[in-house]
Amino acid sequence: MKETVITNLTSKNDNFSCAFADKIIAESQETDEWYEYFDAFAALLDHPKSLVRNRALHILAANAQWDEEKRFDVVLPAFLVHITDEKPITARQCIKSLAQVGKAQPQYIPAILSALHDADLSKYKDSMRPLIEKDIAETERILTDSGL
């Protein structure tokens, strides 16, 4: 089953893979049914295709609320690397998903805020940098204003 899940998330048919990821994310908001695949999802953070990395970021964030085993302790550094992903869209997806991770697992908020603060955005084009900066500011606001 794990192989099927990974195959579906990495399919060349992006519409299918995206719909499958959306299903996992939606179901993960309500149940821990997909948490058993957490490590498999985490392995996709290093996938060469940015769309797959995006899916992994969102799925992991959706499953953060079920992480009683503290698997995020191991995954968080690899997750935070994508704040400055080579693809600016993936960086933006990562930054936005970190708000969900922090809300679900408040002990990670200091590390998340530190990584956001220290992010070097100089490699991004002038057209993308302000958008990424805005995303960072919004995620920082959510994590500091949420009273966690």
N, C-alpha and C positions, 0 to 999 in steps of 0.2 A: 504493500500500500504506500509506504514512504516513497518508493521509486516512482510510483504513479503520480503522487502529489508533486514531486519535483519535476517530473516530465511535463506535467500540465502547466506548471508555473514557468517553465523555460521553453515552451513550445514555440516554434517559428510562427505559429498563428497567434499574433499579438492580441487580436480581438478575443480569442478563446482564453488565452492566458490571463488577460486583464479581467475578463468576466469571472474566471475561476478565483483569481486573487480577491476580487470584490466580494465574492461569496464567502471566502474564508474570513475576510475582514469583518463583514456584517455579522456572521455567525460568532465570531470571536468577541464581539461586543456583548453578547448574551450568554455565552457558554465557553467552557474551557476545552471543548471537544478537539480543537486544533493544537492545543498546547503541547501535546505529546510529540508534535513535529517541530518543536521550537529549535532544536539543534540543526535540523535539516534546513529550516528557514534561515537560520543564522549563517549557514554555509553559503547561502546565495548572496550574502553581502559582498563577496569578492567576485561575483560573476562578471565576465567581461562586458555583458550587455547592460546598459544603464537602465533599461525598462525592467529588467529582472531585479536589479538592485533596488529600484523604486518599490517594486512589489514587496520585496523582503523587508524593507524599512517599515512599510505600512503594516504588514502582517505582524512583525515583531512588536511594533508599538501597540497594536490592538491586543496582543497577547500578554503585554506587560502586566496587566491587572491580575493575571492568573499565575504569576511567577513567584509562587511560594518557595520554590526550590532554589531561588536566587541564581538562576542561569544567566540573568542579565549582568551579574557581576563579571562574568567572563566575556560576554558579548559587547558590553558597553564601549570599551575602547575601539573595537572594530566598527561599531555603529557611529561613534563620534567622528571617525575619520571622514565620513561622508559629508560632514558640515562643509568641507572644502573639496568635494568630489570633483573629478575632472569635468564632469558635465554639470553645468550650473542648475539645470532642472532637477537633477538628483540631489544636489546640495540643498535646493529649496525644499524638496520633499522631505529630506532628512531633518532639516531645521524645524519644519512644521510638525513633524511627527514626534519630535523631542518633547513638545508640550504634553502630549498624551503619555509618554513614558514617565515624565516627571510627576504628573498628576497621579499616575498609578503606583509609582514607586518613588515617593518623596526623598528617600535617602540618596537618590542620584542627582537631585537638583543642584547641589554645589558643583559637582563634576560637569554637569551639563552647562551651567552658567559660565563656569571657567572656560570650557572649550569654546563656547559661543564668543566670549569676550576675547579670547586669544586667536580666533580664526583670522588667518591672513587671506584677505579677499583680493589681493593685488593681481592675481592671475586672471581674474574675470574681466571681460570687456566692460567698458563704461556703461553700456546699455543694460547689462545684467547686475552689476554691482549694487546699484541702489535698490533693486528688488530684493536681493539677498540681504542687504542691510536692514531693509524694512521687515523681512521675515525674522531676522535675528531679534530685532527690537520687539516685535510682537510676541515671540516665544519667551523672551526674557520677561516681558510684562506679564504674561500669563503665569509664568512660574513664580514670579516674585509677588504678584497680587493675589494669588489664589489662597493665600493664608496658610500655605503648607510649610 
